[in-house]
Each structure stands twice: as C-alpha cells, then as structure tokens.
Amino acid sequence: MNGAAAPEAAALAAGSAPATDQPLELSIRLGRQLEEAGVPYCHWKSTMAIERSISGQNDVDLLVEATQARRFTELLSGLGFVRAYRSGQEVPGIESFYGFDAEADRLVHVHAHYKLVVGDDRTKNYRLPIEGSYIGSARPGTVFRLPAAEFEYVALVIRLVLKYCTWDEIGWRALRGQRARPKGSERAEFADLSARADPGRVQSVLEECLPSLEPRLFSDCLEALSAEASVGSRVMAARRLEIALQPYARRSRRADRALRIGRRIALALNRRRHRASRGRLVTGGTIIGIIGGDGAGKSTALAVLESWLGSEFDVRLVHLGRPPWSATTYAVRAGLKGADLVARLLARAIPVAPVQRMSRRVSAFRPLVWLVCVARDRSLAYRRAHRFALGGGVVLCDRYPHPQLVSMDVPRIATMPGAKSETRIVKKMVVLEKRYHRAILPPDLLVVLRVDPKIAAARKTDENPESVQRRGAEIWNVDWAGLGVDVVDAGQSQDAVALELKALVWSALG
C-alpha cells in the first residue's frame, strides 16, 4: 500500500461494496438470537425505512423490556458488539452498541431503549409509560419484530411536536434563517403511518396507555404538524403537551428548556471549532499501535482505520516515531544550536587546543541531547494518548516502540559514536533516555505490517531502493511469533489488508 493514497484510504474505510438494502448477516443473527432467547422487544420507530436499518445504513432502534436488559447486553456481547456513549449526551434508559459485520465491511449501530424516552434530541426529557403495550403489539418482520402502526403513530406525533414546536426551537431556527419543521424522511413516515393507523385503535391507545393525553390535545398536536399551522398554535400545542407529560418527565419544563438552550449554544460553538461529539467506549478506550517499514503502507492503513472508526468513535492519531516537539525541546534545541554556532566561531577565531576540544565536544553532545528530547517528547505523546484512551477514546499510533527493533523508535544514545567517551553526563543521558522509553507501556493491540523489502522498494519509487530495503529488512527479519503482536501480510491487496486490520482492531475494542 502507498502511504500517500489518501483518497484510496477513504474509499477502503467506507467499505468496498456499494450500499444495498439487503439485510446484513449481523442483523439477521441479532434478530434470530433475540427470538431464540425469548427477549421481549421490537424495532420501535422508523419502521417504514426498516430495510435501511437492517442493511446498516441507519441506526437500529430497539425497545427492549427493561427486566431483560442483562440478557440483551449479553447477547449483543456474544455477537461482538461494544457499548459506547457520547459525552454530555448520556440518557438513562438508552444505550448505544456498535457491531462490525466483517463480511459486508459495515458498522451496525444499535440504540437500545429500556424506557421509551422522547423529547428534544439534546435532552430527551419525557418518558412514555407504554413500553409493555408497545412491545406486546409487535409482530415478526423481515428481521426484527415491528410494533402496531397505531402505537408507532402516537409516539411519532408526540416526538415531532416536542422536537419542532417548542418556542425555543422555533426561535433558534428563525435566528438561523430556517423553519422548525420535520425532515423529509419524518414527513414521509408521518404520512405512511397516518394512512396505516386505524383511528379507533389510536383512540384506544391514548385512552388505555396515555390517559393524561386528552383526545383534544392529540388532535391539536396533529394540527400543529400541518404546514398551515400558525406559530402560535404550534407553540401552544407543544406547551400543553409538555404539561400533560410532566408526570413522566426527568426534569421540570423550565429546567429542560434551559438545558436545551445551553446545549444548542454549546453545540454551535463546537461546530465552529470543528469538535463534533463522537462515541466513547464504556469499557475504556484502546491504544492500537502499527509497526511497519517503508512501503508497508502504515500511512494508508492508519488513514483507513481513522476514517472508518472516526465516523462513530472519538479517535486520535498519534505519531510516536516523530512526536510533536514540546516547549522544552524547542528551547533546548535552540540553545544547543546557538551554543554550537558560538563554539565553531570561537574555534575559528582562537585556534588553540582547549577551544578546539570544546567545539568538538559541543558538536558531539548535540545529537545525544536531541535524542533525549525525542525520547521525552515520545513519552509525553504517549502520556496524552493514554489519558485520552482512559476517557474512552481510540488511539491509533504510527510507529510504536518495540524491544525487537534496533534502529526505529528505541533508545539509541548508548550506540551513538559520541557516547563512547562514557563520561558521567553521557551515562546520565543513556539512563534518562531509557527511563522515558520504559514509561511507554505495550499497546492494547500491536499490528506489524510485514512486507518483503524488495516489494517495499518497488512501491517507494521516490526514495533510494537500497535505503528502503535496509529499513524494511529490520521488520522483515524479526521472528514475531510469540511476541504478543498480530502480523499482517502487507503484500496483499489493499482491500484484503484493510479488512484484516479492521477485524483485528474491532476484536481489540471489545
């Protein structure tokens, strides 16, 4: 793989197969195991577009009986799903799980609802206490059980009014020159359910399951969703609906409104700073290291993984081979460069033995101090990466230090020509460099991209072939068996390498 092939990496990350509405094998297995385990559940919303959900193009929204939450999560774990959350957006009663269908090269996002929580997307303040009846109305579908149209219709009307008809949402959209109205897919879903839901049964659902929601109020909510509804009628319908649902709210109307406004502002600021919220792993994050010689395709591999995981998870790319310079490194290197320049000038101006020795000593010490700075910066980069991973993020490391390597990203001062003097300061630098490297613990997953040096040289046409082969031979000649690493044949096609890498990484996330 060529490290400069960014467009190819993006294509590989998105999956080589075109999107279709065919059910994924992972979705089929999930539906089958839910039936076999007898877990009461249903796919509770957007069933009009269920084909997109079971094919991995949309989220899978499952309403699961709360008493079966443990069995449900165990089942998902057995299928390779991992649990994640979005910082600041956690909602009690709702969990997110991600699975990877390796055959289709596609991620599957399952939203598990143990309580039917609805409302503004930023706060989800209201619970509809109809979970048992909702699940009880479900019938088998192509893959997942689907609820009766009447239940889905009632829930959809309530969801749309709470999302688009509050005065703060209408005002916020107006400030941005937009109208607060359902999206095209939501309007299509509303039209579909309006045609399928029996009015008499809708009335029964309201009377039996939501007695606080009077028929007149529900009728006003329907009118508020029409294109001809005035702003005043929409705001009034939303206000009355919030009051009616207050017995099932997590917080008061005033507190919920303040939280909605605050989160809108925070979201707008984050978008300006390009800081979109991504999922973090509940079990803690993961550090993944990639080792490979020149021409092995490290850059492309990391670009594939970053694009693939970054669509859903909080991912950070770290280069431990060339860590960013710290302020101390800038200062030390500038000082050394200045000292070296002064020493050379003095040696030319005063050609005596002591000055000459001083100049040579400064020149000899300079690369050794630089190596200490690199080791320190590498340790600091690892420390930041480790903290990020502890917060649930996924860290992808380019060039991870390993004791089997002798020239790449390892302590080197002891082998440098300038270290042969064995002076006290050199010995301290050797100890210090090794101490910084000892602070870098093994990653959760270390992948070695192994490729024949001759193939690597043929790929890296912009560099000296002998140099490329020499650096690649260090990886190629190591016997990696029993060293706790996963070796990938980087001589395969790009598709094959990408898919093998994804499978390895996904196993590490669990």
N, C-alpha and C positions, 0 to 999 in steps of 0.2 A: 504493500500500500504506500502511496505517496503522501507524505505529511502535509503537502500544500493543497491537497484536494478537498478544500472546504465544501464546495457545492456537492461533491460526491458523498461526503460525510453526512450532510444534511439529508440527502436522499436516502442513504442507508438507515439513518436514525428514524426516519418516518416510516420505514418498512418498505421492502421491495415490492410487495404485492399491492395492487390497487385496492382501494376501499370497496367492499361489496356489502350487501345486506344479508349475506349468508351467515348463519349462526356460528360463532366461534366454538371450537371444541371445549374451551374452558367454560363458556357459558352453558353449554349443553351438560357438561359434567356437574356444574353447580346446581342447575335445575334438577337433574336426576337425583343427586345426593340429598337435596332438600326433601324431595318426595320420599325417598327411601328412608330417611331419618324421621319422617313424620313431623317436621318442623312447621308449625302454622305460620304462613307468610303469604305475601302477594307482591307483585310489582305494582306499586300503588299510584303512580302518576305517569303521564305522557305515554299511555299505552297505545295511542294512535301511532306513535313512532317506535314501537317496541322492536321492530326489525333493526333499527339503528342502535338500540341498546344492546341487543344480543350479539351484534356484529362488532361491538367495541367502539362504535363511532360516537355514542352518547353514554352518559353515566347510567348505571343500573341502580334504580331506586327501589329498594325492597323494604316493605313494612313487615317487621318480624315481631311475633309475640314476645313481650319483654321477659317472661319466665324462661324462654328458650334461648336467651342471649348467649349463654355459655356454650350450649351445643352448637349454635350457629357459628360462633367465632372459632370453635374447634374444627368445625367442618371446613371453614374458609382456610384456616391454617394448614390443614391437610392438603388443600389444593394449591398451596404455595402463596396465598395472599398475605400481605403485610399491612399492618394498621398504621395510619398516618393522621396528622391533624394539621390545621393551619393556624399559626399563632394569632391569637386575638379573635379567632372565629369559631372557637370550640362551642358547641351547643350540647348540653346534657340531653341524652336520649338519641343522639345521632352520632354515628361513627363512619369513618371512611376507610375502605380497604382497597388495596391495589393488587392485581394479579397480572401475570405475564403469560400470554399464550405464545409459546415459542414457535409453534407451527405456523401461525399467522403473523408472527412478529408484531404483536399488538398488545398494549396495556389495557386492562379491564378495571374500571373504577366502580366499586360498589359502595353506594350510600346506604348504610343500614339504619333504619328508623325503628327504634323501640317504642317511641312515642310519636304520635302524629303531630309534629311541631311545624307551625306555619308562621307567616308574617313577612315583614321586610327581610330581604336577603341578608342584611347586616346584623339583625338582632334575633330573628325567629322567636318572637315573644309569646306566641299563643299555641296552646295545645288543644287539639280537637279530640275530646274523650270518646272516640268512636272506633278505637283500634280493633276491638274484638269483633264488632259487627262488620267492620270494613273487611277484615281478613276472612270472616265467615261467609261473605258474599262471593268470594273468589272461586273461579273455575279454572281448570287446566288450560294453558295456552300452548303455543308452539314450543316454548322452552320454560317459561315461568308462569305461575298462576296469576290470573288477571282479575281485578275486582269488578263488581257490577257497575254498569255505567252510571247509575244514579248516585252511588257513593263518590265516584270519581268526579262527577259533575258538581256536587255540592262542595267538595273540597276545592275544586278548581275555582269556583266563583269566589269563595272566601279568600283563597290565596291571591287572586288577581286584584280584588278590592283592597286588601291590606298592602299590597305591593305598589299599586299605582294610583290610589285615590286619596291618600292622606295629604293634608295641605302642605306638609314639609317636602314630600316627594314632588308634588306638582310645582311648588315654588323652586325647588332645586333644579328641576328640569327646565323651567322657564328661564332661569338665570343662564343656562347653557344654550338657550335658543331651541329647546326641544319641547315636545309634548309628552306628558306622562301617559303612556298607553301601552297595552300589552304588545309583545313582539309578534311578528307574523306567525311564528310557529304556535304561539299561545292562542292567537285568534283562531287559527285553523283547528286547534284542539278544542276550543270552546264551541265552535260551530259543529264539529263532529259529535261532541257529547250532547249538545243541545238536540241534535237530530236523533240520537240513540236513547237518551234517557226518557223514561216514562214519567210524565208529570205527577201522576198519582203516587208512584213509588218514591219520587223525590220528596213529596209532601210527607210520606210515611217516615222517610229517613230523618227529616227535620223534626217531626213530632216525637219520634221514639228515641233518637240519639242526641239531638241538639234542641231540647225544649226551650232554651233561653233565646234561640234564634227564631223569632216570630215570623210567620209566613209573609207579613207585610214588609218586614225588614229584608228578607231574602229577595222579595220582588224588587225592592228599591236598589238592592245590590246589583241585580240583573240590569236594571235601567242605567245604573252608574257606569256599566261596562259598554253601553251602546255609544256609537260615535256621536250621536246628537246630544248626549248628556251635558248639562252645564257644569262649570267648575263647582258652583255652589252645591248642586245636588250630589256630585261625586264626593266632595268633602264631607257633606252631612251623612251620606251613607257609610263612609269609612268610619266616621266618628261614632255613629250608633252601633256599628259592627264591633268596634273596639270595646265599647261599653258593655255590649252583650257578652263578649268573650272574656271580660275582665276576671270572672271567677276561675278561668283556666289560664291566666297569664303568669309569666315568670316575674314580671315587674309591673309597676303602675304605668298608666298611659304616659304620664309626664316624664317618668324616668326613661321609658322606652324611646320616647320622641327625642329626648336629649342625647341618648346614646346613638340613635340613628343619625342625627345631625353631626355629632362628633366623629363618627366613623366615616361619614361621607367626606368630611373635610380631610381626615387622615388619609383616606384612600386617594383623594385627588392629589394631595401632597406627595404621596408615594409614587403615583404615576408620573408626576413631574420629575421625580428623582429616579424614575425607572426602577422602582423597587416593588415589583409585583409580589404578592403573597403566594408562597408555594408550600406544598405539603412537607411536613417533617415526620420522621419515623417515631412512633410512640415508644418503641423498644430502644431508642437511642440510635444515633447516626452511625455511619460506616466510613472508614477510610480505605480507599482502594488504590493500590499502587500499580503502576505499569512500568515494566523494565523492558528495554529493547535497544539493540544497536541502531546505528544509522541505516535507514532504508527498511526497517522493520515495520514502519507505519504507526509509530506511537502517536504522532500528532493527529492523524486521521482517526485512529481508534478512540482517542480521548474526545475528539470533536463529535464522533458518533454517540458516545456514551453521554456526553454533556447535553447534546440536543435531545436525545431520547429520554433521559431522566429529567432534564430541566423543564420539560413540558408539564410535569406534575409535582416534582420534588424540588426542594431547596438544594441546589448543587453549587459547589465551589471547586474551581480548577486551580491547583497549586503546582508550581514547578519547583521541586526540591533540588533539581540539578542546578538551576540558575535562580536562586531565591531573590526576592526584591531586596535592595540594599536598605539597611536601617540608617538612621541619622548618625549613629556611631560609626558605621562603616564609611559613610561619606566623609565624616570628619577625619578619621584615621587615614583613609586613602589620600585625602587632600594633603594632610600633614606629611605623610611619607613621600608623596610626590615632590612637595616643596623641599623637604629635607634632602632628598636625592639630588634635586637640582642644585641646591646650595653646596652640597658636598662635591659635586662634579666641578662647579665653578671654582671652588676653593682648591681642588686638586690641580686645576689648570693654572691658577694664579700662583699657588705656592707648591711647587713640585718637590716636596720633601716627603720622606718615608712615612712619618706619622699621619700626615694629611692624606696621603695616598691610601694608607690602610683604612682610615676612617671612611673614605669614599667607597672603597670596595666592600667594607662591612655594611654600610647603609644599603648598597645595591644588592648584597646577598640577603639581608634581612627583609627587604621589602616584599618579595614574593611569599615569604614564610608568614609574615603578618597578614598578607592578603588572604592566605588560606585559613588563618584563624578567623578572620572576618567572615569568610564564606561559611565556615562551619557554624559560627554564631548565628548568622542570618538564616541558615538552613534550620537550625534548632528553633529560632523564633517563628519561622514559617510553619514548622511542624506544630509548635505550641498553639498558634492561632487556628490551624486546621483541626487540631484535637479538640479545642474548645467549641468550634463550630459543629463538629460531629457529635459532641456530647449534648448539644442542643437539638439533636435530631436531624442534622443536615447530612448530606452525602458529599464526601471529599474525594476528588479524583486527582491523584498525584502523578505527575510526569517525572520519571526517573527517581525511583525510591532507593535509598542506600541499602546495600546488602553485603554481608561479610564475604561472599564468594567473589565479589568484584574487587579488582586491584587498582583500577585507574579511574573509574567513574563514581563520583559522589561518595568517596570514602576518605578517611584520614590519610594525608599524603606527606605531611611535613617530615616524618621520620625517614622517608625515602628520597627527599629532595637533596640535591648536591650541597646546598647551603647549610644543611643540618649536620654535616659530617664533623663539624667542629665540636659538637657535643658540649657547647657552653651551657651555663646554667639557664640563661634566658631561652635558648633553643629547647632545652629539656622541658621547661615550663610551657612553651608553646605546643610541644608534642602532647603533653598531658592535657592541656586545655582543649586542643582540637578533638582529641579522643573523648573527652568529657562531653563536649557538645554533641557528638555523634551518638554517644551512649544514651542521651536523653530522647533519641528518636526511636520509639518502640516499633515493632513489626506492625504492619497494617492488618486490617481485618481480612483483606484479600490482596494477595500479590500475584500479578499475572506477568509471565515472561513471554514476550513476543519473540519467538525464535525463528530465525531465517538464515539460510545459507549465505555466508558472506559474499559469495560470487553473485547471488541473486540481488543482495542488497546493493552491491556496487553497480549492477546494471540499472537499478532503479534510481540511484543517486547520481544522475548524469552531470549534475552541476558541481560535483566535488571530485577530488583526486581518488581514483578507484583503489589504489593501494592503501590510502588512509582510511577509507570506508571499510575495506576488508579487515584491516588491522583492528579497528574499534569493534566491528561486528563479531570478530572471532572471539572476543572476550566472553560474549553471551553464548555463542555457538558451542564453545569448547567446554563449558561447565556442565557437569553431570548434575542436573537439577532434581533427580529422583531423591525422595526422602527429605527434601529441604523445606517442605511446607509451602510450596508455590504451585501454581497452576500454569502449565506450559501450553501455549497456543502456537500451532504451526502457522506462522505469518506468511509462509509461502503459498497458502491457499488463496482463493479468490477473495475479494473484498467482502462480498455477501457472506461467505462462509465464516470469515474471521469475525465480522460484526455480530453475526448470530451467536457464535460460540462465546464471544465476550459478553453479550447480553445475558445469556443463560448463566454464566459464571457469576456475574455481578448480581443478578436477581437472587441467586441462591445465598449470596452474602448478605443481602438486605434482610432476609428472613431471620 
